[in-house]
Amino acid sequence: MVQENLKTVRERIEAACRRVGRDPDEVTLIAVSKTKPVEMMREAYDAGQRDFGENKVQEITRKYEEMPGDVRWHMIGHLQRNKVKYIVGQTALIHSVDSLRLAETISQEAVKKDVTVPILLEVNVAGEESKYGVGCDEAMTLAKQISSLPNIRIEGLMTIAPYVSDPEENRPVFRKLRQLGVDMKGKNMNNVNVNILSMGMTGDYEVAVEEGATMVRVGTGIFGERDYSVKPLENR
């Protein structure tokens, strides 16, 4: 099932790219494996999937040991500052940086480990109270503040769009994030690249691709519905 679903998602990404004249190689598919067992992840791995996204630090640290070494791990969930030390140096990208304090903690841990950590700024484009993320009007200021920190580099922006029945409803959200990225790129800040737009999930990733997403985060579309009756690992 996983490999068939993965094939379908990839085909839909390619079709969305064709509709707007994009190269499918510009889009990275992140298989969101939160709450899913390593066995299912290995099915995806065997089908060529290398980018996996997790919401919990403890899942990354456990699965990091169980999966092959060439897996690229993406931290896509809310990151607490006291957990940063566990994933600096283990993740390819942290998608969910939404405050200067969190960025400072990442920077401090990166300096200790002598690595440079690529991050995305999480932007709450739709202004939903239930979602994390900095507001669009605050994102530029935050980027400027983070740009002066050592061993941390902004690579782009991320947003979690509202849950909607019609994916077209989220097109303005994706379009707004893309425009913010263009504006931020135009500021030419040190240590700020805006090459990545992480937006779009199972219900709306095709629209996100049409609007310029370079990373889409698909979980249910690959692994099926999540079983939330399975208790996550205790916080470290």
Secondary structure as UniProt FT lines:
FT   HELIX           2..20
FT   HELIX           24..26
FT   STRAND          28..32
FT   TURN            34..35
FT   HELIX           38..46
FT   TURN            47..48
FT   STRAND          51..54
FT   HELIX           57..66
FT   TURN            69..70
FT   STRAND          72..75
FT   HELIX           81..83
FT   HELIX           84..87
FT   TURN            88..90
FT   STRAND          93..97
FT   HELIX           100..113
FT   STRAND          117..123
FT   TURN            125..126
FT   TURN            129..130
FT   HELIX           136..147
FT   TURN            150..151
FT   STRAND          152..158
FT   HELIX           167..170
FT   HELIX           171..185
FT   TURN            186..187
FT   TURN            190..191
FT   STRAND          192..198
FT   TURN            202..204
FT   HELIX           205..210
FT   TURN            211..212
FT   STRAND          215..218
FT   HELIX           220..223
FT   TURN            228..229
//
